[in-house]
Amino acid sequence: MYCWKAADNGKFELYAGGVSVMSSYAKADASDGRQVDSRTARLVCTTEIPGGLVLSYQAENGLMLTEKLTTEQGTPIAQCTLSSADGIAVETNHLVPLVISSGSGKTIPLWKSLWTRMLAVPYDNTMWLRLEALPMRAGRISYDLTVLFNPESREGLLAGAIDFDCWKNALMCSAYDARNLEAICGVSDAGSHDTLPHGTIVGKEVSSSRFCVLFGEDYRQLLEAYGDVVKAQRPLLAWDGNTPFGFNSWAGLAFRLNEELFAKTGRFMREKLVPNSYHCQGVSYVNLDAGWSSIGEDGLQRLRDEQHANDQLAGIYDAPFAFFGRDVKAEIPGVPGHCFEEILLKDASGALLPRVDGAIPMDVTHPLWKRHTAWKLERFINWGYEYVKVDFMTHGGMEGVHADPAVRTGRQALNTGYQFVCDCLSPQRIGRPFFISLSIAPLFPNGYGHARRFSCDAFGTNEDIEYVLNAQTYGWWQNQRLYAFNDPDHIVLHRAFCMDRESTIGEARARYTTAAIAGGVMMLSDDYSEAEARKRTELLACNAEVNAVAASRTAFVPVESADSFACHAFTAQVDGKTCLALFALKAEGETVSVSCARAAIPEGVYRDLWTGEKYSSQNGVITWQAKACDALLLVHES
């Protein structure tokens, strides 16, 4: 049971079970240079509300800061509001509703232990960012949420935003005391790929995002509970169809993509894979990625016709928020008489923003951008496509001067752009389902895509496998909470266009397993004009038991944290059976072991779904001597 209490020093505390889990205060900066801090301002009013408190402070400079502390449905939530005592509008781009530190008196060990880890969550998933659980240090930042936890005991304290319509949020260790954790609204920095300050909000009252705080004995349960809280605020974009099994052209074909190669891929899938369990209830996709424009409209419709004639669904690709062209004066397709320069995001002087990841951000609030995007998406609909991978979505949320004066922040713009895409592809509008897969995209706002890739591009080496498992280690909980599916990226079983060697058979098996335990999208990607790629794919993608695990949409939970890297063991209940996935990530092999008690799984005999080999626990431990990078997908039998 949580309880908020006010202190007499401008602070307030959160208690759980009679123990103070944190102390906090609030502060804010107005754009005119004035500041207010609850520790130094005068407390003018304390109001008790159901399950909480409202504390109002006034600074000598006339600024008012109101802190609302509630326990909505048992979840502690804090929000601050900036105003002026004279009723005049205030302007700000920096609100801090919580500055969290150790509670008073009897408090939790996390604040004192040198082993405490802070989960650093990237703003998005571009440029091979990864999640990291590292010691707290001055300036360490995590976007939108973090959890402090002890890796051994698993005790944790989570703080995370639950509003994503206005502010870019972060949790940051104070530069003056690394044991102070500031919940900030108004972050704009290299981590969010911004070159301009966060936009300001103006009003008689300006409120921060709401932040929830959760404490418990297992940080993994806290992350899942946080996902449930966010889902309650904004439900995921529901998908009533099947788990997507299919092919994506990027890793295997990249810009060598052409009509002939793609048609042969669809036939290979239809003839060799779908009859042998690579599908979900008979459904499979054959998806185009970047480079499809070279095929031409007639070729695209021929491909679609062949796919539909053979009970396959068609997917395509777009990057609606980013401009990769070189000539900004080029005419906008679908918007004759206008050039791209008109819809590119600019700063206050009218200069274009710099390229990020090779592209200039679009102004997704501009009427001409909306005409251009509607034209593109309408073509996909009219061509009969059922799936779109939308890429480089971060660009839609960058800070700049937007055409719509009501949109003052990057996150407001991102919500606007996302909503427009969803409206264009709405089943209610087009009369059929259309799957939206977010590729490079911020973690929040959620609710605008059926799937989100939880890593950057991943291919087929042991390093790629570890990278995807890093996302699984710290991001499994997003599956069926923030998004209907976690997307583990395209599954390379032989050799991607960018790989300097073929993957080993063990790497290929491990890469497929990473996808099967992610809880979501299964998209193969190899060049099937190569005999070895076809052989490998038939061997590994046609295991009915493994595919049943993937089709279940179950995200496996990590047994351990792993600092900046990936856990080796993950567990789940699938169709009432205990499953355990083990990974050897070193090329030369390694010993992988897991304690049944630590993993909360039964002892006994486990069967590997790949080989049929059985592994028995000995003294409560399951041990695997791996000779190279590889994976086991075990199911408990007795």
C-alpha positions as CSV (number, residue, x, y, z in Angstrom):
1,M,0.0,0.0,0.0
2,Y,1.5,3.3,-1.1
3,C,1.0,6.6,0.7
4,W,2.2,10.2,0.0
5,K,3.3,12.4,2.9
6,A,4.3,16.1,2.9
7,A,7.4,17.2,4.8
8,D,8.1,20.7,6.3
9,N,11.1,21.4,4.1
10,G,9.4,21.7,0.7
11,K,9.7,18.0,0.1
12,F,7.3,15.1,0.0
13,E,7.8,11.4,0.5
14,L,6.4,8.1,-0.8
15,Y,5.9,5.3,1.6
16,A,5.3,1.6,0.8
17,G,4.3,-0.7,3.6
18,G,5.4,1.9,6.2
19,V,8.9,2.3,4.7
20,S,9.9,5.5,3.0
21,V,11.1,4.4,-0.5
22,M,11.9,7.9,-1.7
23,S,11.9,11.6,-0.9
24,S,11.3,14.2,-3.5
25,Y,10.8,17.9,-4.4
26,A,9.7,19.8,-7.5
27,K,11.1,22.7,-9.5
28,A,10.5,24.6,-12.8
29,D,12.0,27.2,-15.0
30,A,10.0,29.9,-16.8
31,S,11.3,31.1,-20.1
32,D,11.8,34.6,-18.7
33,G,14.5,33.4,-16.4
34,R,12.5,33.0,-13.2
35,Q,12.7,29.8,-11.3
36,V,10.7,28.1,-8.6
37,D,11.7,25.3,-6.3
38,S,9.5,23.7,-3.7
39,R,12.3,23.7,-1.1
40,T,12.8,27.4,-1.1
41,A,9.3,28.6,-2.1
42,R,6.5,29.2,0.5
43,L,4.0,26.5,1.0
44,V,0.7,28.4,0.7
45,C,-1.8,25.5,0.6
46,T,-2.1,21.8,1.4
47,T,-5.2,20.0,0.2
48,E,-6.0,16.4,0.9
49,I,-7.6,14.6,-2.1
50,P,-8.7,11.0,-2.3
51,G,-5.6,8.9,-2.1
52,G,-3.2,11.9,-2.1
53,L,-2.2,15.5,-1.7
54,V,-2.1,18.8,-3.6
55,L,0.8,21.1,-2.5
56,S,0.9,24.7,-3.7
57,Y,4.1,26.8,-3.4
58,Q,4.8,30.4,-4.2
59,A,8.2,31.9,-4.9
60,E,9.1,35.5,-4.2
61,N,9.3,36.2,-7.9
62,G,5.6,35.5,-8.2
63,L,5.8,32.0,-9.8
64,M,3.4,29.3,-8.4
65,L,4.2,25.6,-8.4
66,T,1.5,23.0,-7.6
67,E,2.4,19.4,-7.0
68,K,-0.4,16.9,-7.3
69,L,0.4,13.5,-5.7
70,T,-2.1,10.7,-6.1
71,T,-2.4,6.9,-5.8
72,E,-4.7,6.2,-8.8
73,Q,-5.9,2.6,-8.6
74,G,-3.0,1.9,-6.3
75,T,-0.3,3.5,-8.5
76,P,1.6,6.5,-7.1
77,I,1.5,9.4,-9.6
78,A,3.0,12.8,-9.5
79,Q,2.5,15.9,-11.7
80,C,3.5,19.5,-11.3
81,T,1.8,22.7,-12.7
82,L,3.5,26.1,-13.2
83,S,1.5,29.3,-13.0
84,S,1.7,32.9,-11.9
85,A,0.2,34.4,-8.7
86,D,-1.1,37.3,-10.8
87,G,-2.9,35.1,-13.3
88,I,-0.7,36.1,-16.2
89,A,0.3,33.4,-18.6
90,V,3.6,31.6,-18.1
91,E,5.9,30.1,-20.7
92,T,8.3,27.2,-20.0
93,N,10.1,24.3,-21.6
94,H,11.5,22.8,-18.3
95,L,9.4,21.2,-15.6
96,V,10.7,18.8,-13.0
97,P,7.8,17.2,-11.1
98,L,10.1,14.9,-9.1
99,V,13.7,15.1,-7.9
100,I,14.0,11.7,-6.3
101,S,16.4,10.7,-3.5
102,S,16.7,8.5,-0.5
103,G,13.8,8.6,1.9
104,S,14.1,9.7,5.5
105,G,14.5,7.4,8.5
106,K,14.1,3.7,7.6
107,T,14.5,3.6,3.9
108,I,15.3,1.0,1.2
109,P,18.8,-0.4,0.6
110,L,18.9,0.7,-3.1
111,W,19.9,4.2,-2.1
112,K,22.9,3.0,-0.2
113,S,24.2,0.0,-2.2
114,L,27.1,0.5,-4.6
115,W,25.7,-2.4,-6.5
116,T,22.5,-0.5,-7.5
117,R,22.0,-0.3,-11.2
118,M,20.1,2.3,-13.2
119,L,18.4,1.1,-16.4
120,A,19.2,3.6,-19.2
121,V,16.5,3.5,-21.9
122,P,17.4,5.1,-25.2
123,Y,14.9,7.6,-26.7
124,D,14.7,5.5,-29.9
125,N,16.3,2.6,-31.6
126,T,18.4,4.1,-34.3
127,M,22.2,4.0,-34.9
128,W,22.6,0.7,-32.9
129,L,21.7,2.2,-29.5
130,R,21.2,-0.3,-26.8
131,L,19.8,-0.6,-23.3
132,E,22.2,-0.5,-20.4
133,A,21.9,-1.2,-16.7
134,L,24.8,0.7,-15.1
135,P,25.7,2.4,-11.8
136,M,24.2,5.8,-11.2
137,R,26.6,8.6,-12.1
138,A,26.3,12.4,-12.6
139,G,24.5,13.2,-15.8
140,R,23.4,9.6,-16.6
141,I,20.1,9.8,-18.5
142,S,17.3,7.5,-19.4
143,Y,14.4,8.6,-21.6
144,D,10.8,8.4,-20.3
145,L,11.5,5.8,-17.7
146,T,14.1,4.1,-15.6
147,V,14.3,1.5,-12.9
148,L,16.9,1.4,-10.1
149,F,17.5,-2.2,-9.0
150,N,19.9,-4.6,-7.2
151,P,20.9,-7.3,-9.8
152,E,21.2,-9.9,-7.0
153,S,18.1,-9.3,-4.9
154,R,16.2,-7.9,-7.9
155,E,14.6,-5.2,-5.6
156,G,13.7,-2.2,-7.6
157,L,12.3,1.3,-7.7
158,L,10.8,2.4,-11.0
159,A,10.0,6.0,-12.2
160,G,8.4,6.6,-15.6
161,A,6.3,9.0,-17.5
162,I,2.8,8.0,-18.5
163,D,2.0,11.0,-20.7
164,F,3.6,11.3,-24.1
165,D,1.5,13.9,-26.0
166,C,3.4,17.0,-25.3
167,W,6.8,16.6,-23.6
168,K,10.0,14.7,-24.2
169,N,10.7,13.2,-20.8
170,A,13.8,11.8,-19.1
171,L,15.1,10.6,-15.8
172,M,18.6,12.0,-15.2
173,C,21.1,11.7,-12.3
174,S,21.8,15.1,-10.9
175,A,25.2,16.7,-11.9
176,Y,25.6,17.6,-8.2
177,D,24.6,14.4,-6.6
178,A,24.4,11.2,-8.6
179,R,22.0,9.8,-6.0
180,N,19.4,12.4,-7.0
181,L,17.2,11.3,-9.9
182,E,15.4,14.2,-11.8
183,A,12.2,13.5,-13.7
184,I,12.4,16.1,-16.5
185,C,9.9,17.3,-19.0
186,G,11.5,19.3,-21.8
187,V,14.6,17.2,-22.8
188,S,16.2,18.1,-26.1
189,D,19.8,16.8,-26.6
190,A,22.0,14.5,-28.7
191,G,20.1,11.5,-27.3
192,S,16.9,12.7,-28.8
193,H,18.8,13.7,-32.0
194,D,17.8,17.4,-31.5
195,T,19.8,20.4,-32.5
196,L,17.3,23.0,-31.1
197,P,15.9,23.5,-27.6
198,H,12.7,21.8,-26.6
199,G,9.7,23.9,-27.6
200,T,7.9,26.0,-25.0
201,I,4.4,25.7,-23.7
202,V,2.4,28.8,-22.9
203,G,-0.7,29.1,-20.7
204,K,-2.1,30.4,-17.4
205,E,-1.3,26.9,-16.2
206,V,1.4,24.6,-17.8
207,S,1.5,21.1,-16.5
208,S,4.2,18.4,-16.7
209,S,3.7,14.9,-17.8
210,R,2.5,12.6,-15.1
211,F,5.1,10.2,-13.7
212,C,4.4,7.0,-11.8
213,V,6.6,5.5,-9.1
214,L,6.6,1.8,-8.3
215,F,8.6,-0.2,-5.7
216,G,8.8,-4.0,-5.4
217,E,10.9,-7.1,-4.9
218,D,11.5,-7.8,-8.6
219,Y,12.4,-5.0,-11.0
220,R,11.1,-7.2,-13.9
221,Q,7.6,-7.2,-12.4
222,L,7.9,-3.4,-12.0
223,L,8.6,-3.0,-15.7
224,E,5.6,-5.2,-16.6
225,A,3.4,-3.2,-14.2
226,Y,4.6,0.0,-15.7
227,G,3.7,-1.2,-19.2
228,D,0.2,-2.1,-17.8
229,V,-0.1,1.5,-16.4
230,V,0.8,3.0,-19.7
231,K,-1.5,0.7,-21.6
232,A,-4.4,1.7,-19.3
233,Q,-3.7,5.4,-20.3
234,R,-3.4,4.7,-24.0
235,P,-4.3,1.2,-25.3
236,L,-2.1,-0.4,-27.8
237,L,-3.1,-0.4,-31.5
238,A,-4.9,-3.7,-31.4
239,W,-4.3,-6.4,-34.0
240,D,-7.0,-9.1,-34.4
241,G,-5.1,-10.9,-37.1
242,N,-2.4,-13.6,-37.0
243,T,1.2,-13.3,-35.9
244,P,3.0,-12.0,-39.1
245,F,5.2,-14.7,-40.6
246,G,6.9,-13.8,-43.9
247,F,9.8,-12.2,-45.7
248,N,11.4,-8.7,-45.8
249,S,13.7,-7.8,-48.7
250,W,16.2,-5.5,-47.0
251,A,18.9,-7.8,-45.4
252,G,18.8,-10.3,-48.2
253,L,18.4,-8.1,-51.3
254,A,18.9,-4.4,-50.2
255,F,19.1,-2.3,-53.4
256,R,19.6,-5.3,-55.6
257,L,15.8,-5.8,-55.2
258,N,14.1,-6.4,-58.5
259,E,10.8,-7.9,-59.7
260,E,12.3,-11.3,-60.7
261,L,14.2,-11.9,-57.5
262,F,11.2,-10.9,-55.4
263,A,8.8,-13.0,-57.4
264,K,11.1,-16.0,-56.9
265,T,11.2,-15.4,-53.2
266,G,7.5,-15.5,-53.0
267,R,7.4,-18.8,-54.9
268,F,10.1,-20.3,-52.7
269,M,8.1,-19.4,-49.6
270,R,4.9,-20.7,-51.1
271,E,6.4,-24.0,-52.3
272,K,8.9,-24.8,-49.6
273,L,8.1,-22.9,-46.4
274,V,4.4,-22.4,-46.0
275,P,3.6,-26.1,-46.5
276,N,6.1,-26.9,-43.8
277,S,4.8,-24.7,-40.9
278,Y,6.3,-21.3,-41.8
279,H,3.0,-19.5,-41.4
280,C,0.4,-18.6,-38.8
281,Q,-2.9,-20.2,-39.5
282,G,-2.0,-20.2,-43.2
283,V,-1.1,-16.5,-43.4
284,S,2.2,-15.3,-44.7
285,Y,3.6,-12.0,-46.0
286,V,6.1,-11.2,-48.7
287,N,7.3,-7.7,-48.0
288,L,9.2,-5.1,-50.0
289,D,11.6,-2.8,-48.2
290,A,13.6,0.2,-49.4
291,G,14.4,0.1,-53.1
292,W,10.9,-1.0,-54.3
293,S,10.5,2.1,-56.4
294,S,12.9,0.7,-59.0
295,I,10.3,-2.0,-59.8
296,G,7.7,0.3,-61.2
297,E,4.0,0.4,-60.7
298,D,3.1,-2.3,-63.2
299,G,5.7,-4.6,-61.7
300,L,4.4,-4.0,-58.2
301,Q,0.9,-4.9,-59.3
302,R,2.1,-8.0,-61.0
303,L,3.8,-9.1,-57.8
304,R,0.8,-8.3,-55.7
305,D,-1.5,-10.3,-58.1
306,E,0.8,-13.3,-57.9
307,Q,0.9,-13.1,-54.1
308,H,-2.8,-12.8,-53.7
309,A,-3.5,-15.6,-56.2
310,N,-1.4,-17.8,-53.9
311,D,-2.9,-16.8,-50.6
312,Q,0.0,-14.5,-49.7
313,L,-0.2,-11.0,-48.3
314,A,1.8,-8.1,-49.7
315,G,3.9,-5.6,-47.7
316,I,5.7,-2.4,-48.7
317,Y,8.0,0.3,-47.1
318,D,8.0,4.0,-46.6
319,A,9.8,6.7,-44.6
320,P,7.1,9.4,-44.3
321,F,8.8,11.6,-41.8
322,A,12.3,11.9,-43.4
323,F,13.7,13.4,-46.6
324,F,16.7,11.5,-48.1
325,G,16.8,13.3,-51.4
326,R,19.6,15.6,-52.4
327,D,17.5,18.3,-54.2
328,V,15.2,20.1,-51.9
329,K,13.8,22.0,-54.9
330,A,12.5,18.7,-56.4
331,E,8.7,18.6,-56.9
332,I,6.7,16.7,-54.3
333,P,5.1,13.7,-55.8
334,G,1.3,13.9,-55.6
335,V,1.5,17.7,-54.9
336,P,2.2,19.3,-58.3
337,G,3.6,22.8,-58.2
338,H,5.3,22.5,-54.8
339,C,8.8,21.4,-53.8
340,F,10.2,19.5,-50.8
341,E,11.8,22.6,-49.4
342,E,8.3,23.8,-48.4
343,I,7.6,20.8,-46.1
344,L,11.1,20.4,-44.5
345,L,11.4,21.4,-40.9
346,K,13.2,24.6,-40.2
347,D,14.5,26.7,-37.3
348,A,13.3,30.1,-36.2
349,S,15.5,31.8,-38.9
350,G,14.0,29.7,-41.7
351,A,17.1,27.5,-42.1
352,L,16.6,23.8,-42.7
353,L,17.5,21.5,-39.9
354,P,20.6,19.4,-40.4
355,R,20.4,15.8,-41.6
356,V,20.1,13.1,-39.0
357,D,20.9,9.6,-40.1
358,G,21.2,10.9,-43.7
359,A,17.8,12.6,-43.8
360,I,16.3,16.1,-43.2
361,P,13.2,16.0,-40.9
362,M,9.8,16.7,-42.5
363,D,7.3,19.1,-40.9
364,V,4.6,16.6,-40.3
365,T,2.1,19.4,-39.4
366,H,2.4,21.0,-42.9
367,P,-0.7,20.7,-45.1
368,L,1.4,19.9,-48.1
369,W,3.1,17.1,-46.1
370,K,-0.3,15.7,-45.3
371,R,-1.3,15.8,-49.0
372,H,2.0,14.1,-50.0
373,T,1.7,11.4,-47.4
374,A,-2.0,10.7,-48.1
375,W,-1.1,10.4,-51.8
376,K,1.6,7.8,-51.0
377,L,-0.5,5.8,-48.5
378,E,-3.6,5.8,-50.8
379,R,-1.4,4.2,-53.5
380,F,-0.5,1.4,-51.2
381,I,-4.2,0.9,-50.4
382,N,-5.2,0.9,-54.0
383,W,-2.4,-1.4,-55.0
384,G,-3.8,-4.0,-52.6
385,Y,-1.0,-4.0,-50.0
386,E,-1.8,-5.1,-46.4
387,Y,1.4,-4.2,-44.5
388,V,3.7,-1.2,-44.3
389,K,7.0,-0.9,-42.6
390,V,7.4,2.8,-41.8
391,D,11.0,3.8,-41.1
392,F,12.9,6.8,-39.6
393,M,9.9,8.0,-37.6
394,T,12.1,9.8,-35.1
395,H,12.5,12.6,-37.6
396,G,8.8,13.5,-37.2
397,G,9.4,14.5,-33.5
398,M,12.4,16.8,-33.8
399,E,12.3,20.2,-32.4
400,G,11.7,23.0,-34.9
401,V,9.2,25.6,-36.1
402,H,6.1,23.9,-37.3
403,A,3.6,25.1,-39.8
404,D,0.8,24.5,-37.3
405,P,1.2,27.2,-34.7
406,A,-0.7,25.0,-32.1
407,V,2.2,22.5,-32.3
408,R,4.9,23.9,-30.2
409,T,7.0,20.8,-29.3
410,G,8.5,17.9,-31.2
411,R,6.5,15.3,-29.3
412,Q,3.2,17.2,-30.2
413,A,4.3,17.0,-33.8
414,L,5.2,13.3,-33.6
415,N,1.7,12.5,-32.2
416,T,0.2,14.6,-35.1
417,G,2.2,12.7,-37.7
418,Y,1.5,9.3,-36.2
419,Q,-2.2,10.0,-36.0
420,F,-2.4,11.1,-39.6
421,V,-0.8,7.9,-40.8
422,C,-3.1,5.8,-38.6
423,D,-6.1,7.7,-39.9
424,C,-5.1,7.1,-43.5
425,L,-4.7,3.4,-42.9
426,S,-7.6,2.9,-40.5
427,P,-9.6,-0.3,-41.2
428,Q,-12.8,1.8,-40.6
429,R,-11.8,4.0,-43.5
430,I,-10.3,1.5,-46.0
431,G,-12.5,-1.5,-45.1
432,R,-9.8,-4.0,-44.3
433,P,-7.0,-4.5,-41.8
434,F,-3.6,-2.9,-42.6
435,F,-0.6,-3.8,-40.4
436,I,1.7,-0.8,-39.4
437,S,5.2,-1.8,-38.4
438,L,7.4,0.9,-36.9
439,S,11.1,0.4,-37.7
440,I,13.4,3.2,-36.5
441,A,11.1,4.9,-34.0
442,P,11.0,6.4,-30.5
443,L,9.7,4.1,-27.8
444,F,7.0,6.6,-27.1
445,P,4.3,7.7,-27.9
446,N,2.8,4.2,-28.1
447,G,-0.5,3.2,-29.6
448,Y,0.3,4.2,-33.2
449,G,1.8,1.0,-34.6
450,H,0.9,-2.7,-34.3
451,A,4.6,-3.6,-34.0
452,R,7.8,-1.7,-33.1
453,R,11.3,-2.9,-33.7
454,F,12.9,-3.0,-30.3
455,S,16.5,-2.8,-31.7
456,C,18.2,-1.2,-34.7
457,D,19.1,-3.3,-37.8
458,A,20.3,-6.8,-36.8
459,F,21.7,-9.4,-39.2
460,G,23.2,-12.9,-38.7
461,T,26.4,-12.9,-36.7
462,N,26.9,-13.7,-33.0
463,E,27.2,-9.9,-32.4
464,D,23.8,-9.3,-34.0
465,I,22.3,-12.1,-31.9
466,E,23.7,-10.5,-28.7
467,Y,22.4,-7.1,-29.8
468,V,18.8,-8.4,-30.3
469,L,19.0,-10.3,-27.0
470,N,20.1,-7.0,-25.3
471,A,16.7,-5.6,-26.4
472,Q,15.0,-8.7,-25.2
473,T,16.8,-8.5,-21.8
474,Y,15.4,-5.0,-21.0
475,G,12.5,-4.6,-23.4
476,W,10.5,-7.8,-23.4
477,W,7.8,-6.2,-21.3
478,Q,6.7,-3.9,-24.2
479,N,5.2,-6.8,-26.0
480,Q,1.3,-6.7,-25.8
481,R,1.5,-3.7,-23.5
482,L,2.9,-0.8,-25.6
483,Y,2.7,-2.7,-28.9
484,A,0.8,-5.8,-30.0
485,F,4.2,-7.2,-31.1
486,N,7.8,-6.7,-30.4
487,D,9.7,-6.8,-33.7
488,P,13.1,-8.6,-33.5
489,D,14.0,-7.4,-37.0
490,H,14.5,-9.5,-40.1
491,I,15.9,-13.0,-39.6
492,V,19.1,-13.6,-41.5
493,L,20.0,-17.3,-41.6
494,H,22.7,-17.2,-44.3
495,R,24.3,-13.9,-45.2
496,A,23.0,-10.3,-45.3
497,F,24.2,-7.9,-47.9
498,C,26.4,-6.2,-45.4
499,M,28.0,-9.3,-43.8
500,D,31.6,-10.1,-44.7
501,R,31.0,-13.8,-44.1
502,E,28.3,-16.4,-43.9
503,S,26.7,-17.0,-40.5
504,T,27.4,-20.4,-39.0
505,I,24.6,-22.9,-38.6
506,G,24.7,-22.3,-34.9
507,E,24.4,-18.5,-35.4
508,A,21.5,-19.1,-37.8
509,R,19.7,-21.3,-35.2
510,A,20.3,-18.7,-32.5
511,R,19.1,-15.9,-34.7
512,Y,15.9,-17.7,-35.4
513,T,15.4,-18.4,-31.8
514,T,15.9,-14.7,-30.8
515,A,12.9,-14.0,-33.1
516,A,10.8,-16.9,-31.8
517,I,11.0,-15.7,-28.2
518,A,10.5,-12.0,-28.9
519,G,6.7,-12.3,-29.0
520,G,6.1,-10.9,-32.4
521,V,7.0,-10.4,-36.0
522,M,8.8,-13.2,-37.9
523,M,10.3,-11.9,-41.1
524,L,13.0,-13.9,-42.9
525,S,15.6,-12.1,-45.1
526,D,18.1,-13.8,-47.3
527,D,18.9,-14.0,-51.0
528,Y,17.2,-17.3,-52.0
529,S,18.9,-17.3,-55.4
530,E,21.7,-18.9,-53.3
531,A,21.4,-22.6,-52.7
532,E,22.8,-22.5,-49.2
533,A,20.3,-19.8,-48.1
534,R,17.4,-22.0,-49.3
535,K,18.8,-25.0,-47.6
536,R,19.3,-23.3,-44.3
537,T,15.9,-21.7,-44.4
538,E,14.1,-25.0,-45.1
539,L,16.1,-26.5,-42.2
540,L,15.4,-23.9,-39.6
541,A,12.2,-22.1,-40.6
542,C,10.1,-25.2,-40.9
543,N,10.3,-26.5,-37.3
544,A,6.6,-26.6,-36.4
545,E,7.2,-26.7,-32.6
546,V,9.5,-23.6,-32.7
547,N,7.1,-21.8,-35.0
548,A,4.2,-22.5,-32.6
549,V,6.2,-20.8,-29.8
550,A,6.7,-17.8,-32.1
551,A,3.0,-17.7,-33.2
552,S,1.9,-17.7,-29.5
553,R,3.1,-14.0,-29.2
554,T,4.8,-14.8,-25.9
555,A,7.7,-12.6,-25.0
556,F,10.3,-14.6,-22.9
557,V,11.5,-13.0,-19.7
558,P,15.2,-12.6,-18.8
559,V,16.5,-14.6,-15.9
560,E,19.2,-12.0,-15.2
561,S,20.2,-8.5,-16.1
562,A,23.5,-8.1,-17.9
563,D,24.8,-4.5,-17.5
564,S,25.2,-3.3,-21.1
565,F,24.9,-6.7,-22.7
566,A,22.5,-9.6,-23.0
567,C,21.2,-12.3,-20.7
568,H,21.9,-15.9,-21.8
569,A,18.7,-17.4,-20.4
570,F,15.0,-16.5,-20.9
571,T,11.8,-18.2,-19.6
572,A,8.1,-18.3,-20.5
573,Q,4.9,-20.3,-20.1
574,V,3.7,-21.3,-23.6
575,D,0.4,-23.2,-23.8
576,G,0.8,-24.2,-20.2
577,K,4.3,-25.6,-20.6
578,T,7.5,-24.1,-19.1
579,C,10.0,-23.1,-21.8
580,L,13.6,-22.1,-21.4
581,A,15.7,-20.4,-24.1
582,L,19.5,-20.6,-23.7
583,F,22.1,-18.8,-25.8
584,A,25.8,-19.3,-26.3
585,L,27.1,-16.0,-27.8
586,K,30.8,-16.6,-28.1
587,A,32.1,-17.9,-31.4
588,E,34.4,-20.4,-29.7
589,G,31.6,-21.7,-27.5
590,E,31.0,-21.4,-23.7
591,T,29.3,-23.1,-20.8
592,V,25.8,-21.8,-20.2
593,S,24.0,-22.7,-17.0
594,V,20.9,-21.6,-15.2
595,S,19.6,-22.2,-11.7
596,C,16.1,-23.5,-11.8
597,A,15.3,-21.7,-8.5
598,R,16.7,-18.4,-9.7
599,A,14.7,-18.8,-13.0
600,A,11.6,-19.9,-11.1
601,I,11.2,-23.0,-13.3
602,P,10.7,-26.6,-12.3
603,E,13.6,-29.0,-12.1
604,G,13.6,-32.2,-14.2
605,V,13.9,-33.1,-17.9
606,Y,13.8,-30.5,-20.7
607,R,13.7,-31.3,-24.4
608,D,15.3,-29.1,-27.0
609,L,12.8,-28.3,-29.8
610,W,15.6,-28.0,-32.3
611,T,17.4,-31.3,-31.9
612,G,15.2,-33.4,-29.6
613,E,18.1,-33.8,-27.2
614,K,17.2,-33.9,-23.5
615,Y,18.8,-31.9,-20.7
616,S,18.2,-32.8,-17.0
617,S,18.8,-30.5,-14.1
618,Q,21.5,-31.6,-11.8
619,N,21.5,-30.2,-8.2
620,G,18.9,-27.7,-9.4
621,V,21.0,-26.4,-12.3
622,I,20.6,-26.9,-16.1
623,T,24.0,-26.9,-17.8
624,W,24.8,-26.8,-21.5
625,Q,28.3,-27.1,-23.0
626,A,28.1,-25.2,-26.2
627,K,30.9,-25.7,-28.7
628,A,30.1,-22.5,-30.7
629,C,27.5,-19.7,-30.9
630,D,24.2,-21.5,-30.8
631,A,20.8,-21.7,-29.0
632,L,18.5,-24.2,-27.3
633,L,14.8,-23.8,-27.0
634,L,13.8,-26.2,-24.2
635,V,10.4,-27.3,-23.0
636,H,9.9,-29.0,-19.7
637,E,8.7,-32.6,-20.0
638,S,9.0,-34.2,-16.5
